[in-house]
Amino acid sequence: MPKVKYFKRHRMELELRHTRPPAELPKGFYWLPWSLQLLDLHAQVLCAGFAGETDAEVFPCLSNLQGCRDLMTAIANRPGFCPGATWLVANQHCSVATVQGLLDESGSGGVQNLGVVADFRGAGIGRALLLKALEGFQAVGVKRAFLEVTALNLPAVRIYRKLGFRSHKTIYREVEVKPAVPDHVGVGI
């Protein structure tokens, strides 16, 4: 029987009628708006941003490049895909952060897969990226935004709360834990 692990996640929501600070990046970084030609780059940054993180365990597709490509392709092809809420952040050397936006059946904007590569965290890029996604939702008339976050991701939860997101629901995601495979099974003669 496979072992199961549960991860506590918060669904957080925000009314978009209130004024928020502008989406400003630290010096040396710039915005790359959505383009289908950037799908692979989004996948690469998504994979790098979630490498070694709990969410790569919660959502195994985030743990490898092919899974991230498949996810980005699925997002870009969904009827509710919101290009104006889908961004990359880059500097002169590389892309360092990504976010995608989807509209649900009720017309609310869903912030998806906001990820910042570990070496670039703590500089305000994630906050700016979230604000940029929210601007994209507002530009198409969305009145309410939501996201889900793993409760163990305390830095993200703090940022979301500071920007006005409030928990509306707690979800427990069940993940099958695969047994570790030894490097070698035995020694032959």
N, CA, C and O of each residue as an XYZ file, in Angstrom:
756
protein
N       0.849     -1.184      0.000
C       0.000      0.000      0.000
C       0.894      1.247      0.000
O       1.795      1.358      0.832
N       0.653      2.187     -0.927
C       1.472      3.402     -0.978
C       1.205      4.297      0.236
O       0.099      4.346      0.773
N       2.255      4.996      0.641
C       2.106      5.952      1.736
C       1.590      7.269      1.172
O       1.858      7.633      0.027
N       0.844      7.965      2.014
C       0.246      9.235      1.599
C       0.677     10.320      2.574
O       0.768     10.093      3.780
N       0.939     11.496      2.032
C       1.296     12.661      2.828
C       0.292     13.757      2.483
O      -0.124     13.881      1.331
N      -0.092     14.543      3.469
C      -1.060     15.621      3.253
C      -0.380     16.968      3.418
O       0.399     17.178      4.347
N      -0.684     17.875      2.505
C      -0.154     19.225      2.564
C      -1.302     20.201      2.743
O      -2.279     20.186      1.994
N      -1.162     21.045      3.744
C      -2.170     22.070      4.008
C      -1.923     23.242      3.050
O      -0.805     23.742      2.921
N      -3.002     23.658      2.388
C      -2.929     24.785      1.458
C      -4.050     25.765      1.759
O      -5.134     25.378      2.197
N      -3.774     27.030      1.518
C      -4.773     28.078      1.716
C      -5.239     28.579      0.351
O      -4.430     28.840     -0.539
N      -6.550     28.708      0.204
C      -7.077     29.463     -0.934
C      -7.269     30.871     -0.393
O      -8.026     31.091      0.552
N      -6.575     31.817     -1.007
C      -6.625     33.204     -0.568
C      -7.271     34.042     -1.670
O      -7.066     33.793     -2.858
N      -8.060     35.044     -1.252
C      -8.778     35.871     -2.220
C      -8.577     37.345     -1.916
O      -8.257     37.736     -0.793
N      -8.779     38.160     -2.964
C      -8.580     39.603     -2.865
C      -9.562     40.309     -3.791
O      -9.683     39.965     -4.967
N     -10.267     41.309     -3.240
C     -11.109     42.185     -4.066
C     -10.165     43.148     -4.788
O      -9.261     43.709     -4.168
N     -10.367     43.340     -6.086
C      -9.461     44.187     -6.866
C      -9.905     45.638     -6.957
O      -9.310     46.418     -7.701
N     -10.932     46.010     -6.219
C     -11.416     47.393     -6.290
C     -10.501     48.364     -5.547
O     -10.534     49.565     -5.815
N      -9.690     47.865     -4.623
C      -8.817     48.733     -3.831
C      -7.533     49.061     -4.595
O      -7.049     48.263     -5.398
N      -7.003     50.233     -4.332
C      -5.740     50.647     -4.936
C      -4.593     49.882     -4.293
O      -4.557     49.678     -3.080
N      -3.672     49.471     -5.126
C      -2.471     48.787     -4.656
C      -1.242     49.541     -5.134
O      -1.331     50.378     -6.033
N      -0.104     49.250     -4.541
C       1.123     49.906     -5.018
C       1.430     49.472     -6.454
O       0.966     48.421     -6.896
N       2.206     50.273     -7.179
C       2.568     49.870     -8.545
C       3.525     48.670     -8.524
O       4.215     48.423     -7.535
N       3.548     47.945     -9.625
C       4.434     46.790     -9.769
C       5.803     47.290    -10.222
O       6.046     47.479    -11.414
N       6.680     47.497     -9.264
C       8.007     48.035     -9.568
C       9.069     47.005     -9.261
O       9.115     46.443     -8.167
N       9.924     46.765    -10.241
C      11.018     45.803    -10.086
C      12.267     46.483     -9.547
O      12.456     47.685     -9.737
N      13.118     45.717     -8.876
C      14.404     46.277     -8.455
C      15.228     46.707     -9.681
O      15.009     46.219    -10.790
N      16.148     47.602     -9.468
C      17.013     48.099    -10.539
C      17.716     46.921    -11.226
O      18.189     45.992    -10.572
N      17.770     46.985    -12.547
C      18.457     45.959    -13.326
C      17.553     44.834    -13.813
O      18.000     43.957    -14.552
N      16.283     44.850    -13.405
C      15.331     43.818    -13.839
C      14.268     44.458    -14.722
O      13.992     45.652    -14.610
N      13.672     43.651    -15.605
C      12.643     44.173    -16.498
C      11.586     43.106    -16.762
O      11.783     41.920    -16.496
N      10.446     43.574    -17.298
C       9.286     42.718    -17.571
C       9.362     42.128    -18.969
O       9.776     42.802    -19.912
N       8.963     40.871    -19.102
C       8.762     40.235    -20.401
C       7.296     39.812    -20.456
O       6.900     38.889    -19.744
N       6.476     40.473    -21.295
C       5.064     40.099    -21.383
C       4.906     38.742    -22.067
O       5.822     38.267    -22.740
N       3.748     38.128    -21.892
C       3.476     36.828    -22.478
C       3.609     36.862    -23.996
O       3.170     37.795    -24.669
N       4.222     35.823    -24.493
C       4.295     35.554    -25.920
C       4.441     34.042    -26.038
O       5.158     33.429    -25.247
N       3.781     33.440    -27.001
C       3.882     31.997    -27.194
C       5.332     31.575    -27.426
O       5.717     30.459    -27.077
N       6.130     32.452    -28.007
C       7.543     32.149    -28.235
C       8.322     32.023    -26.920
O       9.429     31.485    -26.904
N       7.751     32.514    -25.831
C       8.421     32.441    -24.527
C       7.948     31.248    -23.685
O       8.350     31.115    -22.529
N       7.103     30.383    -24.251
C       6.563     29.256    -23.480
C       7.679     28.401    -22.883
O       7.622     28.064    -21.700
N       8.685     28.043    -23.667
C       9.790     27.233    -23.150
C      10.566     27.960    -22.049
O      10.989     27.346    -21.069
N      10.746     29.261    -22.216
C      11.452     30.034    -21.192
C      10.639     30.067    -19.898
O      11.203     29.935    -18.812
N       9.326     30.241    -20.002
C       8.472     30.167    -18.814
C       8.662     28.812    -18.126
O       8.797     28.748    -16.904
N       8.672     27.741    -18.903
C       8.821     26.396    -18.337
C      10.164     26.252    -17.626
O      10.228     25.681    -16.537
N      11.227     26.760    -18.226
C      12.552     26.668    -17.610
C      12.608     27.423    -16.287
O      13.150     26.925    -15.300
N      12.043     28.632    -16.276
C      12.054     29.453    -15.055
C      11.144     28.824    -13.999
O      11.463     28.836    -12.810
N      10.021     28.280    -14.437
C       9.107     27.582    -13.522
C       9.837     26.427    -12.843
O       9.757     26.267    -11.625
N      10.542     25.630    -13.624
C      11.277     24.481    -13.090
C      12.376     24.945    -12.118
O      12.535     24.380    -11.036
N      13.121     25.965    -12.512
C      14.190     26.490    -11.647
C      13.624     27.139    -10.393
O      14.213     27.017     -9.319
N      12.499     27.822    -10.509
C      11.906     28.514     -9.368
C      11.330     27.580     -8.317
O      11.265     27.932     -7.139
N      10.913     26.394     -8.734
C      10.329     25.439     -7.791
C      11.278     24.297     -7.435
O      10.899     23.397     -6.686
N      12.502     24.318     -7.959
C      13.485     23.263     -7.678
C      13.745     23.155     -6.180
O      14.102     24.136     -5.527
N      13.565     21.962     -5.651
C      13.831     21.719     -4.234
C      12.785     22.270     -3.284
O      12.955     22.174     -2.069
N      11.713     22.842     -3.802
C      10.672     23.435     -2.964
C       9.561     22.427     -2.676
O       9.375     21.465     -3.422
N       8.833     22.653     -1.598
C       7.724     21.787     -1.209
C       6.698     21.656     -2.328
O       6.151     20.573     -2.539
N       6.432     22.741     -3.047
C       5.416     22.678     -4.105
C       5.789     21.713     -5.223
O       4.902     21.224     -5.923
N       7.070     21.426     -5.410
C       7.468     20.431     -6.406
C       7.116     19.024     -5.920
O       6.987     18.099     -6.722
N       6.964     18.871     -4.621
C       6.496     17.608     -4.069
C       4.971     17.538     -4.142
O       4.402     16.488     -4.440
N       4.323     18.661     -3.867
C       2.863     18.731     -3.909
C       2.362     18.568     -5.346
O       1.360     17.896     -5.590
N       3.060     19.181     -6.280
C       2.716     19.118     -7.702
C       3.931     18.588     -8.460
O       4.770     19.375     -8.899
N       4.039     17.286     -8.618
C       5.237     16.682     -9.217
C       5.620     17.231    -10.593
O       6.792     17.171    -10.965
N       4.669     17.761    -11.350
C       5.013     18.320    -12.663
C       5.996     19.481    -12.533
O       6.724     19.775    -13.482
N       6.030     20.146    -11.378
C       6.945     21.269    -11.165
C       8.375     20.819    -10.888
O       9.283     21.647    -10.818
N       8.580     19.514    -10.732
C       9.902     19.002    -10.352
C      10.796     18.678    -11.541
O      11.954     18.304    -11.357
N      10.268     18.815    -12.779
C      11.100     18.499    -13.943
C      10.696     19.381    -15.120
O       9.571     19.875    -15.189
N      11.628     19.565    -16.033
C      11.412     20.481    -17.148
C      10.267     20.030    -18.051
O       9.464     20.865    -18.468
N      10.166     18.757    -18.361
C       9.082     18.302    -19.227
C       7.724     18.528    -18.571
O       6.773     18.927    -19.242
N       7.626     18.278    -17.275
C       6.383     18.542    -16.561
C       6.002     20.011    -16.614
O       4.828     20.348    -16.769
N       7.001     20.892    -16.484
C       6.744     22.340    -16.549
C       6.345     22.762    -17.957
O       5.494     23.636    -18.120
N       6.949     22.151    -18.980
C       6.542     22.451    -20.363
C       5.094     22.027    -20.594
O       4.296     22.769    -21.168
N       4.773     20.816    -20.133
C       3.404     20.325    -20.292
C       2.414     21.235    -19.574
O       1.347     21.537    -20.109
N       2.765     21.674    -18.359
C       1.906     22.565    -17.585
C       1.722     23.901    -18.310
O       0.599     24.391    -18.429
N       2.807     24.485    -18.787
C       2.711     25.770    -19.490
C       1.873     25.642    -20.765
O       1.091     26.535    -21.093
N       2.039     24.541    -21.470
C       1.245     24.321    -22.686
C      -0.238     24.227    -22.334
O      -1.081     24.815    -23.011
N      -0.551     23.486    -21.271
C      -1.947     23.344    -20.842
C      -2.533     24.694    -20.421
O      -3.671     25.012    -20.768
N      -1.767     25.478    -19.683
C      -2.247     26.793    -19.239
C      -2.495     27.706    -20.441
O      -3.546     28.342    -20.532
N      -1.535     27.772    -21.359
C      -1.649     28.662    -22.510
C      -2.806     28.279    -23.431
O      -3.312     29.120    -24.174
N      -3.224     27.019    -23.388
C      -4.311     26.552    -24.252
C      -5.669     26.533    -23.573
O      -6.663     26.185    -24.210
N      -5.740     26.893    -22.312
C      -7.035     26.915    -21.618
C      -7.869     28.091    -22.086
O      -7.330     29.156    -22.389
N      -9.181     27.909    -22.147
C     -10.055     29.015    -22.574
C      -9.933     30.253    -21.688
O     -10.110     31.366    -22.184
N      -9.641     30.101    -20.405
C      -9.550     31.240    -19.497
C      -8.158     31.822    -19.355
O      -7.923     32.627    -18.454
N      -7.228     31.440    -20.219
C      -5.866     31.964    -20.118
C      -5.879     33.484    -20.226
O      -6.550     34.043    -21.093
N      -5.142     34.146    -19.352
C      -5.105     35.618    -19.318
C      -3.668     36.084    -19.608
O      -2.856     36.186    -18.688
N      -3.357     36.365    -20.870
C      -2.000     36.788    -21.226
C      -1.527     38.028    -20.459
O      -0.343     38.133    -20.137
N      -2.425     38.963    -20.165
C      -2.039     40.184    -19.457
C      -1.641     39.962    -18.008
O      -1.080     40.859    -17.378
N      -1.924     38.774    -17.467
C      -1.536     38.433    -16.092
C      -0.428     37.373    -16.089
O      -0.175     36.733    -15.068
N       0.225     37.196    -17.233
C       1.266     36.183    -17.396
C       2.565     36.878    -17.781
O       2.651     37.511    -18.834
N       3.577     36.757    -16.919
C       4.806     37.539    -17.066
C       6.045     36.735    -16.718
O       5.994     35.755    -15.975
N       7.148     37.177    -17.273
C       8.485     36.765    -16.844
C       9.203     38.006    -16.343
O       8.926     39.119    -16.790
N      10.132     37.806    -15.407
C      11.027     38.873    -14.972
C      12.435     38.426    -15.346
O      12.813     37.275    -15.131
N      13.206     39.358    -15.911
C      14.566     39.029    -16.351
C      15.525     40.150    -15.971
O      15.118     41.262    -15.635
N      16.806     39.819    -16.036
C      17.854     40.825    -15.974
C      18.704     40.621    -17.231
O      18.305     39.858    -18.110
N      19.833     41.262    -17.340
C      20.619     41.157    -18.575
C      21.206     39.767    -18.787
O      21.662     39.454    -19.887
N      21.203     38.931    -17.758
C      21.829     37.612    -17.863
C      20.843     36.460    -18.011
O      21.133     35.477    -18.693
N      19.674     36.579    -17.373
C      18.754     35.437    -17.360
C      17.363     35.873    -16.926
O      17.155     36.993    -16.459
N      16.427     34.963    -17.092
C      15.071     35.172    -16.568
C      15.024     34.553    -15.173
O      15.588     33.484    -14.942
N      14.342     35.238    -14.237
C      14.443     34.851    -12.835
C      13.115     34.576    -12.142
O      13.100     34.081    -11.015
N      11.993     34.891    -12.802
C      10.697     34.708    -12.137
C       9.592     34.604    -13.185
O       9.724     35.114    -14.298
N       8.501     33.934    -12.812
C       7.374     33.735    -13.709
C       6.068     33.692    -12.928
O       6.041     33.356    -11.744
N       4.991     34.039    -13.616
C       3.633     33.901    -13.084
C       2.700     33.733    -14.274
O       2.967     34.238    -15.364
N       1.606     33.019    -14.053
C       0.586     32.877    -15.078
C      -0.760     33.262    -14.486
O      -0.974     33.176    -13.276
N      -1.663     33.689    -15.362
C      -3.004     34.070    -14.929
C      -4.063     33.309    -15.699
O      -3.961     33.139    -16.914
N      -5.074     32.855    -14.989
C      -6.225     32.171    -15.577
C      -7.501     32.776    -15.026
O      -7.559     33.168    -13.861
N      -8.527     32.854    -15.868
C      -9.843     33.294    -15.425
C     -10.692     32.055    -15.205
O     -10.721     31.159    -16.048
N     -11.392     32.003    -14.060
C     -12.264     30.850    -13.808
C     -13.656     31.108    -14.386
O     -13.907     32.151    -14.990
N     -14.549     30.149    -14.192
C     -15.901     30.229    -14.758
C     -16.681     31.433    -14.254
O     -17.561     31.936    -14.953
N     -16.370     31.901    -13.052
C     -17.097     33.046    -12.483
C     -16.472     34.385    -12.877
O     -16.996     35.441    -12.523
N     -15.351     34.346    -13.608
C     -14.697     35.582    -14.022
C     -13.666     36.101    -13.049
O     -13.163     37.213    -13.211
N     -13.338     35.300    -12.021
C     -12.273     35.689    -11.090
C     -10.916     35.326    -11.692
O     -10.804     34.403    -12.498
N      -9.897     36.067    -11.286
C      -8.551     35.832    -11.797
C      -7.756     34.943    -10.864
O      -7.624     35.237     -9.676
N      -7.228     33.857    -11.401
C      -6.419     32.925    -10.619
C      -4.941     33.118    -10.882
O      -4.472     32.931    -12.005
N      -4.204     33.493     -9.845
C      -2.754     33.621     -9.930
C      -2.188     32.206     -9.863
O      -2.455     31.469     -8.914
N      -1.408     31.832    -10.871
C      -0.889     30.475    -10.974
C       0.636     30.463    -10.951
O       1.280     31.260    -11.633
N       1.199     29.567    -10.173
C       2.625     29.205    -10.259
C       3.587     30.382    -10.165
O       4.542     30.460    -10.939
N       3.353     31.288     -9.241
C       4.285     32.390     -9.061
C       5.566     31.814     -8.477
O       5.566     31.283     -7.366
N       6.652     31.921     -9.226
C       7.918     31.350     -8.772
C       9.087     32.265     -9.067
O       9.174     32.864    -10.139
N       9.984     32.365     -8.098
C      11.209     33.153     -8.236
C      12.376     32.209     -7.994
O      12.379     31.464     -7.014
N      13.367     32.234     -8.878
C      14.555     31.407     -8.729
C      15.232     31.772     -7.399
O      15.348     32.949     -7.058
N      15.671     30.762     -6.660
C      16.163     30.934     -5.280
C      17.203     32.046     -5.124
O      17.139     32.803     -4.155
N      18.141     32.163     -6.033
C      19.203     33.178     -5.895
C      18.685     34.612     -5.973
O      19.411     35.550     -5.646
N      17.433     34.787     -6.406
C      16.891     36.133     -6.599
C      15.756     36.456     -5.634
O      15.094     37.483     -5.781
N      15.527     35.594     -4.653
C      14.467     35.836     -3.678
C      14.899     36.882     -2.655
O      16.089     37.078     -2.410
N      13.916     37.545     -2.069
C      14.193     38.526     -1.024
C      14.440     39.931     -1.541
O      14.701     40.840     -0.752
N      14.363     40.131     -2.864
C      14.612     41.450     -3.440
C      13.320     42.168     -3.831
O      13.366     43.287     -4.343
N      12.168     41.535     -3.594
C      10.892     42.154     -3.937
C      10.364     41.761     -5.309
O       9.359     42.309     -5.761
N      11.019     40.827     -5.973
C      10.596     40.413     -7.313
C       9.261     39.684     -7.262
O       8.391     39.942     -8.094
N       9.081     38.781     -6.303
C       7.821     38.049     -6.185
C       6.648     38.979     -5.928
O       5.581     38.813     -6.519
N       6.834     39.937     -5.068
C       5.787     40.924     -4.765
C       5.428     41.714     -6.019
O       4.251     41.888     -6.335
N       6.454     42.192     -6.732
C       6.221     42.956     -7.950
C       5.506     42.099     -9.002
O       4.619     42.583     -9.704
N       5.894     40.846     -9.103
C       5.286     39.937    -10.077
C       3.811     39.713     -9.764
O       2.979     39.686    -10.671
N       3.489     39.553     -8.495
C       2.091     39.407     -8.090
C       1.298     40.668     -8.437
O       0.197     40.581     -8.980
N       1.848     41.818     -8.130
C       1.167     43.074     -8.444
C       0.966     43.237     -9.953
O      -0.067     43.747    -10.389
N       1.940     42.810    -10.743
C       1.822     42.906    -12.204
C       0.710     41.990    -12.716
O      -0.045     42.372    -13.610
N       0.607     40.785    -12.152
C      -0.474     39.871    -12.533
C      -1.826     40.483    -12.175
O      -2.766     40.409    -12.966
N      -1.930     41.084    -10.994
C      -3.190     41.712    -10.581
C      -3.557     42.863    -11.509
O      -4.732     43.046    -11.827
N      -2.564     43.645    -11.949
C      -2.816     44.714    -12.925
C      -3.380     44.122    -14.220
O      -4.289     44.688    -14.827
N      -2.835     42.986    -14.632
C      -3.315     42.326    -15.845
C      -4.758     41.875    -15.721
O      -5.532     41.984    -16.672
N      -5.120     41.369    -14.551
C      -6.520     40.983    -14.329
C      -7.428     42.208    -14.377
O      -8.478     42.186    -15.019
N      -7.020     43.267    -13.701
C      -7.846     44.480    -13.682
C      -8.039     45.046    -15.083
O      -9.105     45.575    -15.399
N      -7.019     44.939    -15.919
C      -7.095     45.483    -17.277
C      -8.176     44.806    -18.117
O      -8.664     45.389    -19.086
N      -8.554     43.571    -17.750
C      -9.618     42.878    -18.488
C     -10.918     42.838    -17.689
O     -11.827     42.074    -18.017
N     -11.010     43.661    -16.638
C     -12.261     43.822    -15.908
C     -12.513     42.855    -14.773
O     -13.635     42.776    -14.272
N     -11.508     42.123    -14.360
C     -11.674     41.170    -13.260
C     -11.834     41.939    -11.948
O     -11.110     42.902    -11.693
N     -12.774     41.512    -11.130
C     -13.071     42.192     -9.854
C     -12.489     41.480     -8.636
O     -12.363     42.080     -7.568
N     -12.131     40.195     -8.792
C     -11.659     39.408     -7.657
C     -10.556     38.472     -8.129
O     -10.657     37.856     -9.191
N      -9.498     38.373     -7.324
C      -8.394     37.459     -7.638
C      -8.267     36.429     -6.526
O      -8.651     36.670     -5.382
N      -7.724     35.291     -6.887
C      -7.486     34.238     -5.900
C      -6.186     33.522     -6.225
O      -5.655     33.631     -7.331
N      -5.695     32.804     -5.260
C      -4.521     31.959     -5.435
C      -4.564     30.877     -4.372
O      -5.315     30.969     -3.402
N      -3.758     29.863     -4.566
C      -3.572     28.841     -3.542
C      -2.102     28.817     -3.189
O      -1.237     28.977     -4.050
N      -1.829     28.617     -1.913
C      -0.452     28.587     -1.437
C      -0.323     27.501     -0.382
O      -1.198     27.330      0.467
N       0.778     26.773     -0.449
C       1.067     25.757      0.561
C       1.388     26.474      1.870
O       2.211     27.388      1.897
N       0.744     26.062      2.939
C       0.867     26.747      4.232
C       2.315     26.820      4.728
O       2.678     27.758      5.439
N       3.133     25.848      4.363
C       4.538     25.845      4.785
C       5.362     26.945      4.117
O       6.460     27.256      4.578
N       4.851     27.530      3.050
C       5.564     28.583      2.327
C       5.273     29.928      3.000
O       4.562     30.774      2.458
N       5.836     30.097      4.185
C       5.540     31.278      5.007
C       5.925     32.606      4.354
O       5.167     33.568      4.485
N       7.061     32.713      3.657
C       7.357     33.999      3.005
C       6.270     34.403      2.003
O       5.883     35.570      1.947
N       5.784     33.456      1.222
C       4.728     33.765      0.250
C       3.436     34.148      0.958
O       2.785     35.120      0.572
N       3.060     33.402      1.982
C       1.833     33.706      2.730
C       1.906     35.127      3.290
O       0.924     35.867      3.232
N       3.065     35.510      3.831
C       3.233     36.869      4.382
C       3.051     37.942      3.307
O       2.375     38.945      3.536
N       3.653     37.731      2.138
C       3.529     38.708      1.054
C       2.065     38.849      0.641
O       1.557     39.959      0.484
N       1.396     37.709      0.467
C       0.002     37.741      0.031
C      -0.865     38.480      1.045
O      -1.723     39.278      0.666
N      -0.647     38.219      2.320
C      -1.434     38.904      3.364
C      -1.155     40.394      3.379
O      -2.078     41.196      3.528
N       0.117     40.779      3.227
C       0.458     42.206      3.217
C      -0.218     42.943      2.071
O      -0.527     44.129      2.185
N      -0.446     42.244      0.975
C      -1.097     42.879     -0.180
C      -2.617     42.779     -0.121
O      -3.305     43.217     -1.044
N      -3.147     42.200      0.969
C      -4.589     42.199      1.172
C      -5.300     40.881      0.930
O      -6.509     40.797      1.146
N      -4.595     39.852      0.491
C      -5.233     38.549      0.312
C      -5.631     37.993      1.673
O      -4.898     38.143      2.651
N      -6.780     37.358      1.731
C      -7.274     36.729      2.958
C      -7.631     35.281      2.683
O      -8.122     34.940      1.607
N      -7.381     34.440      3.665
C      -7.710     33.013      3.536
C      -9.216     32.833      3.534
O      -9.914     33.368      4.394
N      -9.716     32.076      2.563
C     -11.143     31.801      2.453
C     -11.457     30.324      2.603
O     -12.606     29.939      2.820
N     -10.434     29.509      2.487
C     -10.670     28.078      2.537
C      -9.336     27.379      2.793
O      -8.292     27.808      2.300
N      -9.385     26.307      3.563
C      -8.204     25.476      3.765
C      -8.425     24.168      3.025
O      -9.485     23.550      3.117
N      -7.402     23.766      2.293
C      -7.466     22.558      1.478
C      -6.333     21.640      1.916
O      -5.229     22.106      2.198
N      -6.593     20.369      1.974
C      -5.539     19.407      2.256
C      -5.319     18.589      0.997
O      -6.203     17.851      0.560
N      -4.140     18.724      0.421
C      -3.819     18.003     -0.811
C      -3.094     16.711     -0.465
O      -2.081     16.710      0.234
N      -3.635     15.626     -0.966
C      -3.072     14.300     -0.733
C      -2.037     13.994     -1.812
O      -2.314     14.115     -3.005
N      -0.837     13.595     -1.378
C       0.239     13.267     -2.309
C       0.789     11.901     -1.945
O       1.119     11.635     -0.789
N       0.882     11.041     -2.949
C       1.451      9.714     -2.723
C       2.963      9.842     -2.598
O       3.622     10.452     -3.440
N       3.502      9.255     -1.530
C       4.942      9.293     -1.289
C       5.545      8.026     -1.876
O       5.191      6.911     -1.494
N       6.458      8.224     -2.809
C       7.098      7.072     -3.439
C       8.261      6.611     -2.582
O       9.022      7.431     -2.068
N       8.402      5.288     -2.424
C       9.522      4.784     -1.618
C      10.847      5.105     -2.302
O      10.944      5.128     -3.528
N      11.851      5.348     -1.486
C      13.178      5.639     -2.021
C      13.725      4.397     -2.710
O      13.557      3.276     -2.231
N      14.379      4.618     -3.840
C      15.000      3.517     -4.568
C      16.487      3.559     -4.272
O      17.134      4.583     -4.494
N      17.044      2.451     -3.771
C      18.487      2.455     -3.472
C      19.305      2.596     -4.758
O      18.867      2.198     -5.837
N      20.506      3.173     -4.618
C      21.402      3.357     -5.768
C      21.782      2.022     -6.391
O      21.925      1.916     -7.609
N      21.945      1.015     -5.562
C      22.248     -0.317     -6.072
C      21.457     -1.328     -5.261
O      21.305     -1.188     -4.047
N      20.965     -2.330     -5.933
C      20.121     -3.309     -5.266
C      20.944     -4.399     -4.620
O      20.579     -4.905     -3.559
N      22.005     -4.753     -5.218
C      22.861     -5.810     -4.671
C      24.147     -5.904     -5.475
O      24.320     -5.220     -6.484
N      25.015     -6.735     -5.027
C      26.298     -6.904     -5.716
C      26.314     -8.316     -6.304
O      26.135     -9.309     -5.600
N      26.528     -8.367     -7.592
C      26.583     -9.682     -8.261
C      27.990    -10.237     -8.278
O      28.968     -9.511     -8.099
N      28.074    -11.534     -8.495
C      29.391    -12.183     -8.579
C      29.692    -12.497    -10.010
O      30.751    -13.047    -10.312
